[in-house]
Amino acid sequence: MNISVEQIADEALSLPSEARALLADRLVESLDPAEDGYVRQLWVAEAQRRIEDVRSGRVATVAGAEAFAQVRAAIAR
């Protein structure tokens, strides 16, 4: 059996959303754990940068309800 990545992707995209999510989780879990550690380091650095941005006042936070209202308004346009 010799199917291309494109054929696999087409088949996967035809699955219901719950099945696609499960497949995505399984694929991510199969990735190289060493790479996962590097990605985690990048996310930690990003989180620390964002925390510092908020604490220093470079960026302002938005309440969750307000953020959702803004998103709904943008989508409604």
N, C-alpha and C positions, 0 to 999 in steps of 0.2 A: 504494500500500500504506500503510494508516494503522492501525498497531497501537499500543496503549497501553503505557506503561512497565510496568504491571501484567502485561500479556500477555507482554512480553519477559522479565520477572522469572520468571513461571511457567515459561516455556520453559527459561530458563537454569537454574532450580533442578531441572529434570528431567534435566539433563546429568550424566554421571559426574563424580566429584569432580575428577579431573585436568583435564577440560575446563572445569569451573567455575573452577578456579584459574587456568588460562590466560586465560580471559575476564576474570577479576578483574584480573589483571596488565595486560592490554591496556586495560581501562577506566581503571585508575589512571594508566597512562602517558599517557593522553589528556588528563588534567587540566591545567589552566593551570600552566605552569612557575613563574610568579610566586607562585602560591599554594603550590607545592611548597617554595619557598625559605622562605616564612613558616612552614610546617609544620616544616621542618627546624630553624629557629631555636627553635621551641617545644620540639622533642624535645631539642635541645642543652641548653636551659635546664633541662628536666626531668632530664636525665642529670646535669648539674652539681649540681642540688639533691639528687638521690639520693646522689651521691658524697659530698657534704658531710654528709648525714644519717648515712652509715656512718662517715665519718672522725671526726665529732664524738661518736659513740656514741649519737645519738638513736634509731638503729635498729640491730638486730643482724643479721648475715648468717646464713644457713642453708646448710649444705652441700647440694650438689645431690642426693646420694643421700637425704639426710634429707627434703628438700622433696618428692621424688618419692614417698617412703614415706608422707608425710603426705597427699599428694593421693590415692594409692591407697587409703589407709585411709578417707578422706572419701567416696570414690566407692563403696566397698564397703558403706557403711552403708545 
